[in-house]
Amino acid sequence: MSGQRWEADPTAELTRRWGKSSHELGNTSGDGSCPDVWELSNGDIAVIGQDLTEAYHGRLPADVSVDPGERLIIIPRSTMIAAKVDIPDA
């Protein structure tokens, strides 16, 4: 490991959906709320879901932290399972 801190690249583009759209999975009311998993142009992953950082704040396991600038995002199980076929092994 290089010891260099990872930083998200705000210039990376969403290039490929992993799995099915939330509309295909029935995880949306059709009002634009769309849980999703995307691969970015630099290989990082973007997750679109509900921000529940505050709701989980006092319930995190001892070895888990959400640092400033980070959020705890929840997506439906079906969204992640649908994405599994597109997630590389390495």
C-alpha positions in Angstrom: 0.0 0.0 0.0 1.3 3.4 -0.9 0.1 5.1 2.2 -1.4 7.9 0.1 -4.9 8.9 1.2 -7.6 8.2 -1.4 -9.6 11.2 -2.6 -12.6 11.1 -4.8 -12.2 12.7 -8.2 -15.0 15.1 -8.9 -14.2 15.2 -12.6 -14.7 11.5 -13.2 -17.7 10.7 -15.4 -20.5 8.1 -14.8 -19.7 5.6 -17.5 -21.5 2.3 -16.8 -24.5 1.2 -14.7 -23.8 -1.9 -12.6 -26.9 -4.0 -12.7 -30.5 -3.0 -13.6 -32.0 0.5 -13.2 -34.2 1.2 -10.2 -37.2 1.3 -12.6 -36.4 -2.2 -13.8 -36.1 -3.4 -10.2 -39.2 -1.6 -9.0 -37.2 0.4 -6.4 -38.6 3.8 -7.4 -41.9 5.5 -7.2 -41.2 7.1 -10.5 -40.6 10.5 -9.0 -36.9 10.6 -9.8 -35.7 8.8 -6.6 -33.4 6.2 -8.1 -31.1 4.0 -6.1 -28.2 3.0 -8.4 -24.6 1.8 -8.7 -22.3 3.3 -11.3 -18.7 2.7 -12.4 -16.9 6.0 -13.0 -14.4 6.8 -15.8 -11.5 6.4 -13.4 -12.7 3.0 -12.1 -14.2 4.3 -8.8 -17.8 3.5 -7.9 -20.7 5.9 -7.4 -23.7 4.8 -5.2 -26.9 6.7 -5.3 -29.1 6.1 -2.3 -30.7 7.6 0.8 -28.3 9.5 3.1 -28.9 7.9 6.6 -25.6 9.2 8.1 -27.4 10.9 11.0 -29.8 8.0 11.7 -26.8 5.6 12.1 -24.5 8.0 13.9 -24.9 6.5 17.4 -25.2 2.9 16.2 -22.0 2.4 14.2 -19.8 -0.6 15.3 -16.6 0.5 17.2 -14.4 0.0 14.2 -16.6 2.0 11.8 -16.5 5.7 11.3 -18.0 8.2 8.9 -15.4 11.0 8.5 -16.2 14.6 7.7 -17.0 14.8 4.1 -18.3 11.2 4.0 -21.9 10.0 4.1 -23.5 6.6 5.0 -25.7 5.7 2.0 -28.3 3.0 1.9 -29.4 1.2 -1.3 -31.9 -1.6 -1.6 -30.6 -5.1 -1.4 -32.0 -5.9 -4.9 -29.9 -3.0 -6.4 -26.6 -4.5 -5.1 -27.6 -8.1 -6.1 -28.5 -6.9 -9.6 -25.1 -5.1 -9.8 -23.2 -8.3 -8.8 -23.0 -9.6 -12.4 -21.1 -6.4 -13.4 -18.7 -6.2 -10.4 -15.2 -7.4 -11.4 -13.5 -10.1 -9.3 -10.4 -8.0 -9.0 
